[in-house]
């Protein structure tokens, strides 16, 4: 074979490899799952998946700012947060990428970024899939949410207690006309965490409840601090 023929053959092979690589990227992109969120619907293109990484391409077609969560099972309820994407404005899109083990989960769209959301059941293939409530969500971002709200005169949204070892996202909706600080104190008196929340907005922080006893949920600012108790057993 002549040198020119060999080079021609090599060029053809190189071009073929590059073309194949481009094809792989295109295939990977097309494997993303479309989610259409509106003020009253949560439409998911696909609800059964193979084990591994999943990318949900969320389009907010509603008039409210929304957020999308993937929940794992926590006993009989699906409230263990595996992943989330927040602050998706009307007419905008964001991706939520999560790696899921075999099991059953729920996808939730939350118009207005509040409440339990509009839920859709999703199943990830494997031996655990199909068992009622089964999911492997040990790597959850946190176990559950506590949604708090203040108007400057009180703090609402806290009901019941909690268990030692729980990892909780405390979310504060500040309905006042000034900034506030959400602070969480341990029974020992130490500050577990705090976050500043601007007026007419939300803030959150994740705290692991590592001590039993009475924790203090404090909203600082305005004419005086507001405090509610959370009993951890």
mmCIF file of the C-alpha atoms, coordinates in Angstrom:
data_MODEL
# 
_entry.id   MODEL 
# 
loop_
_atom_site.group_PDB 
_atom_site.id 
_atom_site.type_symbol 
_atom_site.label_atom_id 
_atom_site.label_alt_id 
_atom_site.label_comp_id 
_atom_site.label_asym_id 
_atom_site.label_entity_id 
_atom_site.label_seq_id 
_atom_site.pdbx_PDB_ins_code 
_atom_site.Cartn_x 
_atom_site.Cartn_y 
_atom_site.Cartn_z 
_atom_site.occupancy 
_atom_site.B_iso_or_equiv 
_atom_site.pdbx_formal_charge 
_atom_site.auth_seq_id 
_atom_site.auth_comp_id 
_atom_site.auth_asym_id 
_atom_site.auth_atom_id 
_atom_site.pdbx_PDB_model_num 
ATOM 1   C CA . UNK A 1 1   ? 0.000   0.000  0.000  1.00 0.00 ? 1   UNK A CA 1 
ATOM 2   C CA . UNK A 1 2   ? 1.289   3.453  -0.874 1.00 0.00 ? 2   UNK A CA 1 
ATOM 3   C CA . UNK A 1 3   ? 2.001   6.021  1.848  1.00 0.00 ? 3   UNK A CA 1 
ATOM 4   C CA . UNK A 1 4   ? -0.754  8.316  0.524  1.00 0.00 ? 4   UNK A CA 1 
ATOM 5   C CA . UNK A 1 5   ? -3.303  5.474  0.574  1.00 0.00 ? 5   UNK A CA 1 
ATOM 6   C CA . UNK A 1 6   ? -2.343  4.599  4.142  1.00 0.00 ? 6   UNK A CA 1 
ATOM 7   C CA . UNK A 1 7   ? -2.777  8.219  5.244  1.00 0.00 ? 7   UNK A CA 1 
ATOM 8   C CA . UNK A 1 8   ? -6.137  8.374  3.482  1.00 0.00 ? 8   UNK A CA 1 
ATOM 9   C CA . UNK A 1 9   ? -7.270  5.229  5.316  1.00 0.00 ? 9   UNK A CA 1 
ATOM 10  C CA . UNK A 1 10  ? -6.027  6.607  8.637  1.00 0.00 ? 10  UNK A CA 1 
ATOM 11  C CA . UNK A 1 11  ? -7.871  9.886  8.055  1.00 0.00 ? 11  UNK A CA 1 
ATOM 12  C CA . UNK A 1 12  ? -11.073 7.977  7.336  1.00 0.00 ? 12  UNK A CA 1 
ATOM 13  C CA . UNK A 1 13  ? -10.714 5.994  10.574 1.00 0.00 ? 13  UNK A CA 1 
ATOM 14  C CA . UNK A 1 14  ? -9.964  9.164  12.574 1.00 0.00 ? 14  UNK A CA 1 
ATOM 15  C CA . UNK A 1 15  ? -12.979 10.930 11.078 1.00 0.00 ? 15  UNK A CA 1 
ATOM 16  C CA . UNK A 1 16  ? -15.149 7.911  11.897 1.00 0.00 ? 16  UNK A CA 1 
ATOM 17  C CA . UNK A 1 17  ? -14.000 7.885  15.537 1.00 0.00 ? 17  UNK A CA 1 
ATOM 18  C CA . UNK A 1 18  ? -14.654 11.623 15.899 1.00 0.00 ? 18  UNK A CA 1 
ATOM 19  C CA . UNK A 1 19  ? -18.065 11.259 14.320 1.00 0.00 ? 19  UNK A CA 1 
ATOM 20  C CA . UNK A 1 20  ? -18.864 8.433  16.727 1.00 0.00 ? 20  UNK A CA 1 
ATOM 21  C CA . UNK A 1 21  ? -17.820 10.585 19.684 1.00 0.00 ? 21  UNK A CA 1 
ATOM 22  C CA . UNK A 1 22  ? -20.086 13.397 18.516 1.00 0.00 ? 22  UNK A CA 1 
ATOM 23  C CA . UNK A 1 23  ? -22.892 10.889 18.184 1.00 0.00 ? 23  UNK A CA 1 
ATOM 24  C CA . UNK A 1 24  ? -22.393 9.776  21.802 1.00 0.00 ? 24  UNK A CA 1 
ATOM 25  C CA . UNK A 1 25  ? -22.678 13.330 23.076 1.00 0.00 ? 25  UNK A CA 1 
ATOM 26  C CA . UNK A 1 26  ? -25.882 13.831 21.128 1.00 0.00 ? 26  UNK A CA 1 
ATOM 27  C CA . UNK A 1 27  ? -27.331 10.573 22.479 1.00 0.00 ? 27  UNK A CA 1 
ATOM 28  C CA . UNK A 1 28  ? -26.433 11.547 26.055 1.00 0.00 ? 28  UNK A CA 1 
ATOM 29  C CA . UNK A 1 29  ? -28.150 14.895 25.638 1.00 0.00 ? 29  UNK A CA 1 
ATOM 30  C CA . UNK A 1 30  ? -31.295 13.297 24.220 1.00 0.00 ? 30  UNK A CA 1 
ATOM 31  C CA . UNK A 1 31  ? -31.516 10.935 27.234 1.00 0.00 ? 31  UNK A CA 1 
ATOM 32  C CA . UNK A 1 32  ? -32.497 13.839 29.541 1.00 0.00 ? 32  UNK A CA 1 
ATOM 33  C CA . UNK A 1 33  ? -36.099 13.661 30.782 1.00 0.00 ? 33  UNK A CA 1 
ATOM 34  C CA . UNK A 1 34  ? -38.403 16.629 30.199 1.00 0.00 ? 34  UNK A CA 1 
ATOM 35  C CA . UNK A 1 35  ? -40.473 17.950 33.098 1.00 0.00 ? 35  UNK A CA 1 
ATOM 36  C CA . UNK A 1 36  ? -43.125 20.607 32.435 1.00 0.00 ? 36  UNK A CA 1 
ATOM 37  C CA . UNK A 1 37  ? -44.178 22.455 35.580 1.00 0.00 ? 37  UNK A CA 1 
ATOM 38  C CA . UNK A 1 38  ? -47.214 24.747 35.647 1.00 0.00 ? 38  UNK A CA 1 
ATOM 39  C CA . UNK A 1 39  ? -49.314 26.278 38.421 1.00 0.00 ? 39  UNK A CA 1 
ATOM 40  C CA . UNK A 1 40  ? -51.402 23.114 38.701 1.00 0.00 ? 40  UNK A CA 1 
ATOM 41  C CA . UNK A 1 41  ? -49.562 20.337 36.839 1.00 0.00 ? 41  UNK A CA 1 
ATOM 42  C CA . UNK A 1 42  ? -46.295 18.404 36.931 1.00 0.00 ? 42  UNK A CA 1 
ATOM 43  C CA . UNK A 1 43  ? -45.861 16.589 33.633 1.00 0.00 ? 43  UNK A CA 1 
ATOM 44  C CA . UNK A 1 44  ? -42.990 14.086 33.464 1.00 0.00 ? 44  UNK A CA 1 
ATOM 45  C CA . UNK A 1 45  ? -41.930 12.629 30.133 1.00 0.00 ? 45  UNK A CA 1 
ATOM 46  C CA . UNK A 1 46  ? -40.863 9.299  31.678 1.00 0.00 ? 46  UNK A CA 1 
ATOM 47  C CA . UNK A 1 47  ? -41.476 7.625  35.045 1.00 0.00 ? 47  UNK A CA 1 
ATOM 48  C CA . UNK A 1 48  ? -39.456 4.365  34.843 1.00 0.00 ? 48  UNK A CA 1 
ATOM 49  C CA . UNK A 1 49  ? -35.670 4.475  34.792 1.00 0.00 ? 49  UNK A CA 1 
ATOM 50  C CA . UNK A 1 50  ? -32.539 2.366  34.884 1.00 0.00 ? 50  UNK A CA 1 
ATOM 51  C CA . UNK A 1 51  ? -30.357 2.586  37.961 1.00 0.00 ? 51  UNK A CA 1 
ATOM 52  C CA . UNK A 1 52  ? -27.841 5.427  37.868 1.00 0.00 ? 52  UNK A CA 1 
ATOM 53  C CA . UNK A 1 53  ? -27.715 9.076  36.884 1.00 0.00 ? 53  UNK A CA 1 
ATOM 54  C CA . UNK A 1 54  ? -30.873 10.821 35.670 1.00 0.00 ? 54  UNK A CA 1 
ATOM 55  C CA . UNK A 1 55  ? -31.169 14.398 34.418 1.00 0.00 ? 55  UNK A CA 1 
ATOM 56  C CA . UNK A 1 56  ? -34.572 16.066 34.593 1.00 0.00 ? 56  UNK A CA 1 
ATOM 57  C CA . UNK A 1 57  ? -34.832 19.135 32.339 1.00 0.00 ? 57  UNK A CA 1 
ATOM 58  C CA . UNK A 1 58  ? -37.394 21.272 34.133 1.00 0.00 ? 58  UNK A CA 1 
ATOM 59  C CA . UNK A 1 59  ? -39.338 23.919 32.204 1.00 0.00 ? 59  UNK A CA 1 
ATOM 60  C CA . UNK A 1 60  ? -41.499 26.297 34.233 1.00 0.00 ? 60  UNK A CA 1 
ATOM 61  C CA . UNK A 1 61  ? -44.525 26.997 32.054 1.00 0.00 ? 61  UNK A CA 1 
ATOM 62  C CA . UNK A 1 62  ? -46.493 28.541 34.913 1.00 0.00 ? 62  UNK A CA 1 
ATOM 63  C CA . UNK A 1 63  ? -46.736 32.065 36.311 1.00 0.00 ? 63  UNK A CA 1 
ATOM 64  C CA . UNK A 1 64  ? -45.195 31.313 39.725 1.00 0.00 ? 64  UNK A CA 1 
ATOM 65  C CA . UNK A 1 65  ? -41.595 30.653 40.722 1.00 0.00 ? 65  UNK A CA 1 
ATOM 66  C CA . UNK A 1 66  ? -41.312 26.907 41.209 1.00 0.00 ? 66  UNK A CA 1 
ATOM 67  C CA . UNK A 1 67  ? -38.961 24.236 42.527 1.00 0.00 ? 67  UNK A CA 1 
ATOM 68  C CA . UNK A 1 68  ? -38.663 20.501 41.860 1.00 0.00 ? 68  UNK A CA 1 
ATOM 69  C CA . UNK A 1 69  ? -37.708 17.789 44.349 1.00 0.00 ? 69  UNK A CA 1 
ATOM 70  C CA . UNK A 1 70  ? -36.909 14.071 44.210 1.00 0.00 ? 70  UNK A CA 1 
ATOM 71  C CA . UNK A 1 71  ? -38.145 12.358 47.389 1.00 0.00 ? 71  UNK A CA 1 
ATOM 72  C CA . UNK A 1 72  ? -37.234 8.942  48.785 1.00 0.00 ? 72  UNK A CA 1 
ATOM 73  C CA . UNK A 1 73  ? -39.282 6.863  51.197 1.00 0.00 ? 73  UNK A CA 1 
ATOM 74  C CA . UNK A 1 74  ? -39.181 7.612  54.919 1.00 0.00 ? 74  UNK A CA 1 
ATOM 75  C CA . UNK A 1 75  ? -41.326 4.878  56.411 1.00 0.00 ? 75  UNK A CA 1 
ATOM 76  C CA . UNK A 1 76  ? -44.721 5.092  54.711 1.00 0.00 ? 76  UNK A CA 1 
ATOM 77  C CA . UNK A 1 77  ? -44.172 8.652  53.502 1.00 0.00 ? 77  UNK A CA 1 
ATOM 78  C CA . UNK A 1 78  ? -42.087 10.081 50.682 1.00 0.00 ? 78  UNK A CA 1 
ATOM 79  C CA . UNK A 1 79  ? -40.474 13.065 52.396 1.00 0.00 ? 79  UNK A CA 1 
ATOM 80  C CA . UNK A 1 80  ? -36.757 12.263 52.422 1.00 0.00 ? 80  UNK A CA 1 
ATOM 81  C CA . UNK A 1 81  ? -35.150 14.793 50.073 1.00 0.00 ? 81  UNK A CA 1 
ATOM 82  C CA . UNK A 1 82  ? -32.707 13.158 47.665 1.00 0.00 ? 82  UNK A CA 1 
ATOM 83  C CA . UNK A 1 83  ? -32.167 16.177 45.408 1.00 0.00 ? 83  UNK A CA 1 
ATOM 84  C CA . UNK A 1 84  ? -33.772 19.487 44.538 1.00 0.00 ? 84  UNK A CA 1 
ATOM 85  C CA . UNK A 1 85  ? -33.572 22.504 42.259 1.00 0.00 ? 85  UNK A CA 1 
ATOM 86  C CA . UNK A 1 86  ? -35.066 25.809 43.421 1.00 0.00 ? 86  UNK A CA 1 
ATOM 87  C CA . UNK A 1 87  ? -35.924 29.273 42.134 1.00 0.00 ? 87  UNK A CA 1 
ATOM 88  C CA . UNK A 1 88  ? -37.068 28.335 38.632 1.00 0.00 ? 88  UNK A CA 1 
ATOM 89  C CA . UNK A 1 89  ? -38.687 31.518 37.362 1.00 0.00 ? 89  UNK A CA 1 
ATOM 90  C CA . UNK A 1 90  ? -41.665 31.601 34.971 1.00 0.00 ? 90  UNK A CA 1 
ATOM 91  C CA . UNK A 1 91  ? -40.570 30.829 31.419 1.00 0.00 ? 91  UNK A CA 1 
ATOM 92  C CA . UNK A 1 92  ? -37.139 29.562 32.475 1.00 0.00 ? 92  UNK A CA 1 
ATOM 93  C CA . UNK A 1 93  ? -35.535 26.122 32.630 1.00 0.00 ? 93  UNK A CA 1 
ATOM 94  C CA . UNK A 1 94  ? -33.108 24.381 34.971 1.00 0.00 ? 94  UNK A CA 1 
ATOM 95  C CA . UNK A 1 95  ? -31.638 20.877 35.196 1.00 0.00 ? 95  UNK A CA 1 
ATOM 96  C CA . UNK A 1 96  ? -31.935 18.540 38.173 1.00 0.00 ? 96  UNK A CA 1 
ATOM 97  C CA . UNK A 1 97  ? -29.381 15.713 38.016 1.00 0.00 ? 97  UNK A CA 1 
ATOM 98  C CA . UNK A 1 98  ? -29.560 12.898 40.539 1.00 0.00 ? 98  UNK A CA 1 
ATOM 99  C CA . UNK A 1 99  ? -28.128 9.374  40.908 1.00 0.00 ? 99  UNK A CA 1 
ATOM 100 C CA . UNK A 1 100 ? -30.726 6.885  42.137 1.00 0.00 ? 100 UNK A CA 1 
ATOM 101 C CA . UNK A 1 101 ? -30.428 3.352  43.434 1.00 0.00 ? 101 UNK A CA 1 
ATOM 102 C CA . UNK A 1 102 ? -33.191 0.812  42.695 1.00 0.00 ? 102 UNK A CA 1 
ATOM 103 C CA . UNK A 1 103 ? -36.475 1.663  44.350 1.00 0.00 ? 103 UNK A CA 1 
ATOM 104 C CA . UNK A 1 104 ? -39.564 3.831  44.321 1.00 0.00 ? 104 UNK A CA 1 
ATOM 105 C CA . UNK A 1 105 ? -39.416 7.620  44.560 1.00 0.00 ? 105 UNK A CA 1 
ATOM 106 C CA . UNK A 1 106 ? -41.586 10.669 44.020 1.00 0.00 ? 106 UNK A CA 1 
ATOM 107 C CA . UNK A 1 107 ? -40.919 13.754 41.905 1.00 0.00 ? 107 UNK A CA 1 
ATOM 108 C CA . UNK A 1 108 ? -42.614 16.908 43.176 1.00 0.00 ? 108 UNK A CA 1 
ATOM 109 C CA . UNK A 1 109 ? -43.203 20.233 41.423 1.00 0.00 ? 109 UNK A CA 1 
ATOM 110 C CA . UNK A 1 110 ? -43.880 23.060 43.880 1.00 0.00 ? 110 UNK A CA 1 
ATOM 111 C CA . UNK A 1 111 ? -45.479 26.144 42.316 1.00 0.00 ? 111 UNK A CA 1 
ATOM 112 C CA . UNK A 1 112 ? -44.907 29.046 44.672 1.00 0.00 ? 112 UNK A CA 1 
ATOM 113 C CA . UNK A 1 113 ? -42.103 27.024 46.304 1.00 0.00 ? 113 UNK A CA 1 
ATOM 114 C CA . UNK A 1 114 ? -44.312 25.875 49.163 1.00 0.00 ? 114 UNK A CA 1 
ATOM 115 C CA . UNK A 1 115 ? -46.290 22.896 50.386 1.00 0.00 ? 115 UNK A CA 1 
ATOM 116 C CA . UNK A 1 116 ? -45.942 19.187 49.528 1.00 0.00 ? 116 UNK A CA 1 
ATOM 117 C CA . UNK A 1 117 ? -46.066 19.864 45.795 1.00 0.00 ? 117 UNK A CA 1 
ATOM 118 C CA . UNK A 1 118 ? -47.710 18.095 42.883 1.00 0.00 ? 118 UNK A CA 1 
ATOM 119 C CA . UNK A 1 119 ? -46.363 14.549 43.073 1.00 0.00 ? 119 UNK A CA 1 
ATOM 120 C CA . UNK A 1 120 ? -45.480 11.987 40.398 1.00 0.00 ? 120 UNK A CA 1 
ATOM 121 C CA . UNK A 1 121 ? -44.336 8.457  41.290 1.00 0.00 ? 121 UNK A CA 1 
ATOM 122 C CA . UNK A 1 122 ? -41.127 7.293  39.613 1.00 0.00 ? 122 UNK A CA 1 
ATOM 123 C CA . UNK A 1 123 ? -39.549 3.840  39.664 1.00 0.00 ? 123 UNK A CA 1 
ATOM 124 C CA . UNK A 1 124 ? -35.897 2.948  39.280 1.00 0.00 ? 124 UNK A CA 1 
ATOM 125 C CA . UNK A 1 125 ? -35.163 -0.583 38.035 1.00 0.00 ? 125 UNK A CA 1 
ATOM 126 C CA . UNK A 1 126 ? -33.525 -3.276 40.130 1.00 0.00 ? 126 UNK A CA 1 
ATOM 127 C CA . UNK A 1 127 ? -34.405 -5.832 42.780 1.00 0.00 ? 127 UNK A CA 1 
ATOM 128 C CA . UNK A 1 128 ? -35.771 -3.213 45.159 1.00 0.00 ? 128 UNK A CA 1 
ATOM 129 C CA . UNK A 1 129 ? -38.133 -1.671 42.614 1.00 0.00 ? 129 UNK A CA 1 
ATOM 130 C CA . UNK A 1 130 ? -41.775 -2.629 42.963 1.00 0.00 ? 130 UNK A CA 1 
ATOM 131 C CA . UNK A 1 131 ? -41.701 -3.166 46.722 1.00 0.00 ? 131 UNK A CA 1 
ATOM 132 C CA . UNK A 1 132 ? -44.215 -0.776 48.308 1.00 0.00 ? 132 UNK A CA 1 
ATOM 133 C CA . UNK A 1 133 ? -42.407 2.294  49.551 1.00 0.00 ? 133 UNK A CA 1 
ATOM 134 C CA . UNK A 1 134 ? -38.995 0.767  48.919 1.00 0.00 ? 134 UNK A CA 1 
ATOM 135 C CA . UNK A 1 135 ? -36.098 3.022  48.140 1.00 0.00 ? 135 UNK A CA 1 
ATOM 136 C CA . UNK A 1 136 ? -32.457 3.277  49.039 1.00 0.00 ? 136 UNK A CA 1 
ATOM 137 C CA . UNK A 1 137 ? -32.053 6.899  50.038 1.00 0.00 ? 137 UNK A CA 1 
ATOM 138 C CA . UNK A 1 138 ? -29.305 6.744  52.656 1.00 0.00 ? 138 UNK A CA 1 
ATOM 139 C CA . UNK A 1 139 ? -27.491 9.539  50.821 1.00 0.00 ? 139 UNK A CA 1 
ATOM 140 C CA . UNK A 1 140 ? -30.405 11.949 51.115 1.00 0.00 ? 140 UNK A CA 1 
ATOM 141 C CA . UNK A 1 141 ? -29.611 15.657 51.315 1.00 0.00 ? 141 UNK A CA 1 
ATOM 142 C CA . UNK A 1 142 ? -31.874 15.771 54.366 1.00 0.00 ? 142 UNK A CA 1 
ATOM 143 C CA . UNK A 1 143 ? -34.674 13.743 55.923 1.00 0.00 ? 143 UNK A CA 1 
ATOM 144 C CA . UNK A 1 144 ? -37.510 16.270 55.757 1.00 0.00 ? 144 UNK A CA 1 
ATOM 145 C CA . UNK A 1 145 ? -38.460 19.941 55.650 1.00 0.00 ? 145 UNK A CA 1 
ATOM 146 C CA . UNK A 1 146 ? -39.981 22.239 58.217 1.00 0.00 ? 146 UNK A CA 1 
ATOM 147 C CA . UNK A 1 147 ? -41.554 25.246 56.522 1.00 0.00 ? 147 UNK A CA 1 
ATOM 148 C CA . UNK A 1 148 ? -41.734 28.272 58.789 1.00 0.00 ? 148 UNK A CA 1 
ATOM 149 C CA . UNK A 1 149 ? -43.352 31.629 58.161 1.00 0.00 ? 149 UNK A CA 1 
ATOM 150 C CA . UNK A 1 150 ? -43.202 34.946 59.980 1.00 0.00 ? 150 UNK A CA 1 
ATOM 151 C CA . UNK A 1 151 ? -45.238 38.126 59.626 1.00 0.00 ? 151 UNK A CA 1 
ATOM 152 C CA . UNK A 1 152 ? -43.246 39.905 62.319 1.00 0.00 ? 152 UNK A CA 1 
ATOM 153 C CA . UNK A 1 153 ? -45.627 39.076 65.165 1.00 0.00 ? 153 UNK A CA 1 
ATOM 154 C CA . UNK A 1 154 ? -45.322 35.270 65.273 1.00 0.00 ? 154 UNK A CA 1 
ATOM 155 C CA . UNK A 1 155 ? -43.634 32.227 63.757 1.00 0.00 ? 155 UNK A CA 1 
ATOM 156 C CA . UNK A 1 156 ? -45.923 29.557 62.305 1.00 0.00 ? 156 UNK A CA 1 
ATOM 157 C CA . UNK A 1 157 ? -45.400 26.183 60.653 1.00 0.00 ? 157 UNK A CA 1 
ATOM 158 C CA . UNK A 1 158 ? -43.851 24.206 63.498 1.00 0.00 ? 158 UNK A CA 1 
ATOM 159 C CA . UNK A 1 159 ? -45.946 21.307 64.754 1.00 0.00 ? 159 UNK A CA 1 
ATOM 160 C CA . UNK A 1 160 ? -44.887 18.175 66.574 1.00 0.00 ? 160 UNK A CA 1 
ATOM 161 C CA . UNK A 1 161 ? -41.390 17.171 67.567 1.00 0.00 ? 161 UNK A CA 1 
ATOM 162 C CA . UNK A 1 162 ? -38.415 15.503 65.937 1.00 0.00 ? 162 UNK A CA 1 
ATOM 163 C CA . UNK A 1 163 ? -36.070 12.585 66.466 1.00 0.00 ? 163 UNK A CA 1 
ATOM 164 C CA . UNK A 1 164 ? -32.426 12.755 67.437 1.00 0.00 ? 164 UNK A CA 1 
ATOM 165 C CA . UNK A 1 165 ? -30.230 12.232 64.380 1.00 0.00 ? 165 UNK A CA 1 
ATOM 166 C CA . UNK A 1 166 ? -32.734 13.680 61.905 1.00 0.00 ? 166 UNK A CA 1 
ATOM 167 C CA . UNK A 1 167 ? -31.330 16.034 59.290 1.00 0.00 ? 167 UNK A CA 1 
ATOM 168 C CA . UNK A 1 168 ? -33.882 18.765 58.660 1.00 0.00 ? 168 UNK A CA 1 
ATOM 169 C CA . UNK A 1 169 ? -34.085 21.681 56.263 1.00 0.00 ? 169 UNK A CA 1 
ATOM 170 C CA . UNK A 1 170 ? -35.578 24.645 58.089 1.00 0.00 ? 170 UNK A CA 1 
ATOM 171 C CA . UNK A 1 171 ? -37.121 27.025 55.560 1.00 0.00 ? 171 UNK A CA 1 
ATOM 172 C CA . UNK A 1 172 ? -38.271 30.494 56.589 1.00 0.00 ? 172 UNK A CA 1 
ATOM 173 C CA . UNK A 1 173 ? -40.646 32.608 54.510 1.00 0.00 ? 173 UNK A CA 1 
ATOM 174 C CA . UNK A 1 174 ? -40.166 36.214 55.589 1.00 0.00 ? 174 UNK A CA 1 
ATOM 175 C CA . UNK A 1 175 ? -43.410 38.130 55.009 1.00 0.00 ? 175 UNK A CA 1 
ATOM 176 C CA . UNK A 1 176 ? -42.213 41.262 56.810 1.00 0.00 ? 176 UNK A CA 1 
ATOM 177 C CA . UNK A 1 177 ? -40.924 44.510 55.323 1.00 0.00 ? 177 UNK A CA 1 
ATOM 178 C CA . UNK A 1 178 ? -37.437 44.090 56.758 1.00 0.00 ? 178 UNK A CA 1 
ATOM 179 C CA . UNK A 1 179 ? -34.627 41.530 56.912 1.00 0.00 ? 179 UNK A CA 1 
ATOM 180 C CA . UNK A 1 180 ? -34.724 38.732 59.483 1.00 0.00 ? 180 UNK A CA 1 
ATOM 181 C CA . UNK A 1 181 ? -32.238 36.117 60.699 1.00 0.00 ? 181 UNK A CA 1 
ATOM 182 C CA . UNK A 1 182 ? -33.253 32.507 61.262 1.00 0.00 ? 182 UNK A CA 1 
ATOM 183 C CA . UNK A 1 183 ? -31.146 30.985 64.041 1.00 0.00 ? 183 UNK A CA 1 
ATOM 184 C CA . UNK A 1 184 ? -31.251 27.433 65.410 1.00 0.00 ? 184 UNK A CA 1 
ATOM 185 C CA . UNK A 1 185 ? -29.900 26.780 68.924 1.00 0.00 ? 185 UNK A CA 1 
ATOM 186 C CA . UNK A 1 186 ? -29.056 23.423 70.482 1.00 0.00 ? 186 UNK A CA 1 
ATOM 187 C CA . UNK A 1 187 ? -30.372 22.441 73.951 1.00 0.00 ? 187 UNK A CA 1 
ATOM 188 C CA . UNK A 1 188 ? -26.849 23.121 75.243 1.00 0.00 ? 188 UNK A CA 1 
ATOM 189 C CA . UNK A 1 189 ? -27.190 26.739 74.109 1.00 0.00 ? 189 UNK A CA 1 
ATOM 190 C CA . UNK A 1 190 ? -24.758 26.614 71.192 1.00 0.00 ? 190 UNK A CA 1 
ATOM 191 C CA . UNK A 1 191 ? -25.771 27.965 67.797 1.00 0.00 ? 191 UNK A CA 1 
ATOM 192 C CA . UNK A 1 192 ? -26.251 25.120 65.292 1.00 0.00 ? 192 UNK A CA 1 
ATOM 193 C CA . UNK A 1 193 ? -26.696 27.462 62.346 1.00 0.00 ? 193 UNK A CA 1 
ATOM 194 C CA . UNK A 1 194 ? -28.183 30.701 61.088 1.00 0.00 ? 194 UNK A CA 1 
ATOM 195 C CA . UNK A 1 195 ? -29.164 32.340 57.818 1.00 0.00 ? 195 UNK A CA 1 
ATOM 196 C CA . UNK A 1 196 ? -30.162 35.898 56.856 1.00 0.00 ? 196 UNK A CA 1 
ATOM 197 C CA . UNK A 1 197 ? -33.483 36.214 55.045 1.00 0.00 ? 197 UNK A CA 1 
ATOM 198 C CA . UNK A 1 198 ? -34.354 39.387 53.166 1.00 0.00 ? 198 UNK A CA 1 
ATOM 199 C CA . UNK A 1 199 ? -37.829 40.884 53.261 1.00 0.00 ? 199 UNK A CA 1 
ATOM 200 C CA . UNK A 1 200 ? -40.474 39.146 51.145 1.00 0.00 ? 200 UNK A CA 1 
ATOM 201 C CA . UNK A 1 201 ? -38.157 36.236 50.397 1.00 0.00 ? 201 UNK A CA 1 
ATOM 202 C CA . UNK A 1 202 ? -37.157 32.801 51.683 1.00 0.00 ? 202 UNK A CA 1 
ATOM 203 C CA . UNK A 1 203 ? -34.086 31.359 53.304 1.00 0.00 ? 203 UNK A CA 1 
ATOM 204 C CA . UNK A 1 204 ? -33.161 27.895 54.454 1.00 0.00 ? 204 UNK A CA 1 
ATOM 205 C CA . UNK A 1 205 ? -30.528 25.960 56.338 1.00 0.00 ? 205 UNK A CA 1 
ATOM 206 C CA . UNK A 1 206 ? -29.964 22.267 56.981 1.00 0.00 ? 206 UNK A CA 1 
ATOM 207 C CA . UNK A 1 207 ? -29.353 21.152 60.555 1.00 0.00 ? 207 UNK A CA 1 
ATOM 208 C CA . UNK A 1 208 ? -28.649 17.696 61.963 1.00 0.00 ? 208 UNK A CA 1 
ATOM 209 C CA . UNK A 1 209 ? -30.422 17.335 65.293 1.00 0.00 ? 209 UNK A CA 1 
ATOM 210 C CA . UNK A 1 210 ? -27.535 15.728 67.149 1.00 0.00 ? 210 UNK A CA 1 
ATOM 211 C CA . UNK A 1 211 ? -28.775 16.328 70.715 1.00 0.00 ? 211 UNK A CA 1 
ATOM 212 C CA . UNK A 1 212 ? -31.992 15.360 72.509 1.00 0.00 ? 212 UNK A CA 1 
ATOM 213 C CA . UNK A 1 213 ? -33.845 18.093 74.351 1.00 0.00 ? 213 UNK A CA 1 
ATOM 214 C CA . UNK A 1 214 ? -35.497 21.404 73.495 1.00 0.00 ? 214 UNK A CA 1 
ATOM 215 C CA . UNK A 1 215 ? -34.049 23.213 70.486 1.00 0.00 ? 215 UNK A CA 1 
ATOM 216 C CA . UNK A 1 216 ? -34.787 26.911 69.983 1.00 0.00 ? 216 UNK A CA 1 
ATOM 217 C CA . UNK A 1 217 ? -35.991 28.212 66.602 1.00 0.00 ? 217 UNK A CA 1 
ATOM 218 C CA . UNK A 1 218 ? -35.369 31.946 66.696 1.00 0.00 ? 218 UNK A CA 1 
ATOM 219 C CA . UNK A 1 219 ? -36.328 34.654 64.197 1.00 0.00 ? 219 UNK A CA 1 
ATOM 220 C CA . UNK A 1 220 ? -34.234 37.717 64.956 1.00 0.00 ? 220 UNK A CA 1 
ATOM 221 C CA . UNK A 1 221 ? -34.958 41.300 63.869 1.00 0.00 ? 221 UNK A CA 1 
ATOM 222 C CA . UNK A 1 222 ? -37.740 43.831 63.875 1.00 0.00 ? 222 UNK A CA 1 
ATOM 223 C CA . UNK A 1 223 ? -39.091 44.993 67.245 1.00 0.00 ? 223 UNK A CA 1 
ATOM 224 C CA . UNK A 1 224 ? -37.912 41.836 69.010 1.00 0.00 ? 224 UNK A CA 1 
ATOM 225 C CA . UNK A 1 225 ? -36.849 38.239 68.579 1.00 0.00 ? 225 UNK A CA 1 
ATOM 226 C CA . UNK A 1 226 ? -39.474 35.519 68.123 1.00 0.00 ? 226 UNK A CA 1 
ATOM 227 C CA . UNK A 1 227 ? -38.810 32.029 69.526 1.00 0.00 ? 227 UNK A CA 1 
ATOM 228 C CA . UNK A 1 228 ? -40.515 28.664 69.175 1.00 0.00 ? 228 UNK A CA 1 
ATOM 229 C CA . UNK A 1 229 ? -39.450 25.348 70.709 1.00 0.00 ? 229 UNK A CA 1 
ATOM 230 C CA . UNK A 1 230 ? -38.701 22.083 68.936 1.00 0.00 ? 230 UNK A CA 1 
ATOM 231 C CA . UNK A 1 231 ? -38.562 19.040 71.211 1.00 0.00 ? 231 UNK A CA 1 
ATOM 232 C CA . UNK A 1 232 ? -36.103 16.391 70.027 1.00 0.00 ? 232 UNK A CA 1 
ATOM 233 C CA . UNK A 1 233 ? -36.356 12.941 71.565 1.00 0.00 ? 233 UNK A CA 1 
# 
